[in-house]
Amino acid sequence: MERQIRPKGDLVIRIEGVTKEYKMGEEIVRALRGVSLSIYRNEYVAIMGPSGSGKSTMMNLLGCLDTPTSGRYEFNGKDVATMEDDELAEIRNKEIGFVFQTFNLLPRSTALQNVELPLIYAGVPAEERRERALAALQSVGLGDRINHKPNELSGGQRQRVAIARALVNNPSIILADEPTGNLDTKTSADIMDVFESLYMQGNTIIVVTHEEDIARHARRIVRLRDGLIESDKMMLEEDFVKV
């Protein structure tokens, strides 16, 4: 499979001088120490780093799940710090598609019902919900598994359901946190092929990972260490994972 780099679009994320501190007992932990980063539409970015580097904190900030201690975070041109709780909730539901290591599926709901969930929160009518959820499942190769519950699916299929759920609102970005962390090597490769396909279809993808081979599917790798950006490198064709 030939790896292509799509042209960048408009600016989606701008982080300037962001710090994040946590108080743990008497100690202040500085998880991020003044990070600046811009991400554009059509990019496929991996955020890498060892344990304690700040990558999980960065993911929470990018996903509007947490706020910086200082600095500025703009999402689609808006300062996140000025947003009300309901506006942040709307961004998390409509503008950011989350994919988690643990899938986070409702165990008693079918694949279709799990994918419909963000649309229910968004107030989309039932018939349109079903159509959009079905299209999302078909886009990840699960059109024949729509009535299966999570315990009737393999780990890879569960992650595909989670990806379909992330896609269903046509978000500005797909934010994936260690998306292959619970999968074997072959299934991991299959899931990264799904992300590759989504990127080529025009989706903006950010993958947070500690695995070098997973990061090398991306077109740009941002490496964190000790709460700072150690490097920010565009990938060359010879750097990609060979498939």
C-alpha positions as a printed NumPy array, in Angstrom:
array([[  0.   ,   0.   ,   0.   ],
       [  1.489,   3.34 ,  -1.039],
       [  1.551,   5.904,   1.764],
       [  0.585,   9.387,   0.682],
       [  0.705,  12.7  ,   2.503],
       [ -2.444,  14.751,   1.967],
       [ -2.223,  18.554,   1.777],
       [ -2.929,  20.352,   5.036],
       [ -6.191,  22.245,   5.475],
       [ -7.287,  24.936,   7.923],
       [ -5.909,  25.194,  11.452],
       [ -7.935,  23.065,  13.902],
       [ -5.815,  23.13 ,  17.068],
       [ -3.462,  25.795,  18.365],
       [ -1.76 ,  25.391,  21.744],
       [  0.497,  28.188,  22.966],
       [  2.663,  28.   ,  26.081],
       [  0.403,  25.47 ,  27.779],
       [  1.283,  24.194,  31.237],
       [ -0.581,  21.696,  33.394],
       [  0.106,  21.186,  37.072],
       [ -1.434,  18.73 ,  39.512],
       [ -1.241,  18.832,  43.283],
       [ -0.453,  15.425,  44.788],
       [ -0.346,  15.831,  48.552],
       [  2.258,  18.486,  49.243],
       [  3.936,  17.991,  45.871],
       [  3.212,  19.919,  42.658],
       [  3.546,  17.732,  39.544],
       [  4.255,  19.683,  36.354],
       [  2.851,  17.396,  33.656],
       [  3.251,  19.952,  30.838],
       [  5.851,  22.722,  31.03 ],
       [  5.042,  25.235,  28.299],
       [  3.989,  23.342,  25.191],
       [  3.129,  24.978,  21.849],
       [  1.618,  22.966,  18.989],
       [ -0.5  ,  23.508,  15.874],
       [ -2.487,  20.794,  14.076],
       [ -4.299,  21.286,  10.769],
       [ -7.159,  19.529,   9.005],
       [ -6.087,  16.522,   6.946],
       [ -3.128,  15.796,   9.222],
       [ -2.332,  12.391,  10.705],
       [ -0.321,  13.039,  13.866],
       [  1.118,  10.655,  16.438],
       [  1.904,  11.99 ,  19.909],
       [  4.561,   9.787,  21.487],
       [  6.42 ,   9.574,  24.733],
       [  7.378,   7.27 ,  27.574],
       [  5.337,   6.93 ,  30.751],
       [  5.352,  10.251,  32.603],
       [  6.171,  12.295,  29.5  ],
       [  2.877,  14.206,  29.566],
       [  1.188,  12.528,  26.601],
       [ -1.932,  11.456,  28.556],
       [ -2.276,  14.982,  29.941],
       [ -1.895,  16.32 ,  26.402],
       [ -4.624,  13.971,  25.169],
       [ -7.004,  15.124,  27.902],
       [ -6.37 ,  18.764,  27.02 ],
       [ -6.76 ,  18.197,  23.261],
       [-10.022,  16.335,  23.914],
       [-11.391,  19.164,  26.104],
       [-11.538,  16.681,  28.989],
       [ -9.302,  18.946,  31.09 ],
       [ -8.127,  22.57 ,  31.04 ],
       [ -4.588,  24.006,  31.133],
       [ -3.119,  25.603,  34.25 ],
       [ -1.766,  28.371,  32.027],
       [ -1.343,  29.096,  28.33 ],
       [ -3.923,  29.139,  25.564],
       [ -5.771,  26.389,  23.694],
       [ -7.8  ,  27.301,  20.607],
       [-10.061,  24.741,  18.935],
       [-11.351,  25.794,  15.51 ],
       [-10.363,  29.362,  16.349],
       [-12.135,  29.525,  19.723],
       [-10.378,  29.889,  23.075],
       [-11.366,  26.779,  25.043],
       [-10.908,  28.611,  28.362],
       [-13.828,  30.935,  27.544],
       [-16.287,  28.126,  26.761],
       [-19.179,  27.186,  29.047],
       [-19.619,  23.577,  30.173],
       [-22.418,  22.916,  27.673],
       [-20.313,  24.257,  24.802],
       [-17.412,  22.032,  25.831],
       [-19.766,  19.054,  26.034],
       [-21.016,  19.812,  22.519],
       [-17.452,  19.935,  21.2  ],
       [-16.658,  16.597,  22.849],
       [-19.766,  15.052,  21.299],
       [-19.766,  16.618,  17.821],
       [-16.269,  17.865,  17.017],
       [-14.011,  15.216,  18.596],
       [-14.37 ,  11.502,  17.929],
       [-12.763,   9.552,  20.768],
       [-11.265,   6.068,  20.411],
       [-10.017,   4.472,  23.631],
       [ -7.766,   1.505,  24.392],
       [-10.57 ,  -0.176,  26.366],
       [-13.223,   0.39 ,  23.623],
       [-15.769,   1.847,  26.148],
       [-18.75 ,   0.109,  24.549],
       [-22.081,  -0.505,  26.294],
       [-22.095,  -4.288,  26.877],
       [-25.867,  -4.794,  26.549],
       [-26.243,  -2.723,  23.387],
       [-25.685,  -3.863,  19.816],
       [-22.94 ,  -2.471,  17.616],
       [-25.512,  -0.272,  15.881],
       [-26.886,   1.049,  19.185],
       [-23.384,   1.821,  20.45 ],
       [-22.597,   3.808,  17.32 ],
       [-25.919,   5.656,  17.515],
       [-25.175,   6.938,  21.017],
       [-23.484,  10.271,  20.103],
       [-26.361,  10.975,  17.713],
       [-28.892,  10.449,  20.506],
       [-27.041,  13.04 ,  22.602],
       [-27.037,  15.347,  19.573],
       [-30.818,  15.025,  19.171],
       [-30.717,  13.39 ,  15.729],
       [-34.056,  11.743,  14.725],
       [-34.228,   7.943,  14.965],
       [-34.35 ,   7.142,  11.229],
       [-31.387,   9.416,  10.444],
       [-29.488,   7.985,  13.432],
       [-29.851,   4.47 ,  12.106],
       [-28.77 ,   5.454,   8.583],
       [-25.686,   7.313,   9.77 ],
       [-24.687,   4.611,  12.263],
       [-25.082,   1.925,   9.615],
       [-22.946,   3.917,   7.158],
       [-20.244,   4.372,   9.814],
       [-20.184,   0.635,  10.58 ],
       [-20.006,  -0.179,   6.89 ],
       [-17.066,   2.23 ,   6.522],
       [-15.047,   0.145,   9.02 ],
       [-16.076,  -3.187,   7.486],
       [-18.748,  -4.195,  10.025],
       [-21.921,  -3.861,   8.001],
       [-22.666,  -7.536,   8.701],
       [-22.225,  -7.223,  12.498],
       [-24.676,  -4.446,  13.327],
       [-26.844,  -6.575,  15.647],
       [-23.958,  -8.18 ,  17.531],
       [-23.24 ,  -7.159,  21.118],
       [-19.649,  -6.506,  22.242],
       [-19.224,  -9.967,  23.827],
       [-20.11 , -11.483,  20.445],
       [-17.292,  -9.587,  18.715],
       [-13.51 , -10.007,  18.663],
       [-11.249,  -7.337,  20.149],
       [-10.501,  -5.941,  16.705],
       [-14.196,  -5.815,  15.817],
       [-14.967,  -4.024,  19.089],
       [-12.356,  -1.413,  18.288],
       [-13.875,  -0.986,  14.825],
       [-17.248,  -0.336,  16.489],
       [-15.533,   2.278,  18.661],
       [-13.996,   3.871,  15.563],
       [-17.39 ,   3.912,  13.832],
       [-18.868,   5.622,  16.903],
       [-16.067,   8.209,  16.748],
       [-16.824,   8.841,  13.062],
       [-20.588,   9.068,  13.181],
       [-20.825,  12.809,  13.932],
       [-18.292,  13.686,  11.202],
       [-15.97 ,  15.28 ,  13.785],
       [-13.165,  17.784,  13.176],
       [-10.655,  15.31 ,  14.613],
       [-10.458,  11.658,  15.605],
       [ -8.505,  11.392,  18.867],
       [ -7.281,   7.859,  19.566],
       [ -5.64 ,   6.959,  22.894],
       [ -3.469,   3.811,  22.613],
       [ -6.037,   2.351,  20.149],
       [ -4.162,  -0.937,  19.738],
       [ -3.072,  -1.352,  23.365],
       [ -5.384,  -4.335,  24.019],
       [ -4.918,  -6.012,  20.639],
       [ -2.509,  -8.59 ,  19.241],
       [  0.003,  -7.696,  16.532],
       [ -2.068,  -8.744,  13.526],
       [ -5.262,  -7.128,  14.815],
       [ -3.288,  -3.969,  15.63 ],
       [ -2.101,  -3.829,  12.022],
       [ -5.691,  -4.251,  10.8  ],
       [ -6.878,  -1.369,  13.005],
       [ -4.065,   0.883,  11.775],
       [ -5.147,   0.041,   8.215],
       [ -8.605,   1.358,   9.167],
       [ -7.031,   4.623,  10.366],
       [ -5.005,   4.802,   7.154],
       [ -8.174,   4.454,   5.096],
       [ -9.941,   7.119,   7.169],
       [ -7.009,   9.493,   6.732],
       [ -7.064,   8.996,   2.952],
       [-10.825,   9.704,   2.989],
       [-10.165,  13.126,   4.524],
       [-10.272,  12.612,   8.282],
       [ -7.902,  14.381,  10.684],
       [ -6.368,  11.835,  13.05 ],
       [ -4.372,  12.211,  16.271],
       [ -3.041,   8.995,  17.816],
       [ -1.517,   9.006,  21.299],
       [  0.809,   6.033,  21.727],
       [  4.029,   4.812,  23.325],
       [  4.596,   2.267,  20.524],
       [  7.07 ,   3.241,  17.819],
       [  5.596,   0.972,  15.129],
       [  2.109,   2.411,  15.7  ],
       [  3.412,   5.994,  15.539],
       [  5.139,   5.261,  12.229],
       [  1.759,   4.9  ,  10.524],
       [  1.259,   8.648,  11.012],
       [  2.57 ,  11.436,   8.765],
       [  3.96 ,  13.479,  11.641],
       [  5.354,  12.416,  15.02 ],
       [  5.411,  14.749,  18.031],
       [  7.615,  13.352,  20.808],
       [  7.125,  14.447,  24.411],
       [  9.6  ,  14.065,  27.252],
       [  9.348,  15.473,  30.775],
       [  6.399,  17.678,  29.827],
       [  8.106,  19.303,  26.846],
       [  8.089,  18.692,  23.084],
       [ 11.377,  16.94 ,  22.37 ],
       [ 10.849,  16.808,  18.588],
       [  8.161,  17.459,  15.973],
       [  8.986,  15.707,  12.731],
       [  7.192,  15.215,   9.423],
       [  7.597,  11.646,   8.187],
       [  9.334,  10.79 ,   4.948],
       [  8.147,   7.952,   2.714],
       [ 10.984,   5.666,   3.841],
       [ 10.024,   6.212,   7.502],
       [  6.539,   4.734,   7.245],
       [  5.686,   1.279,   8.502],
       [  6.032,  -1.04 ,   5.52 ],
       [  2.741,  -2.772,   4.623]])
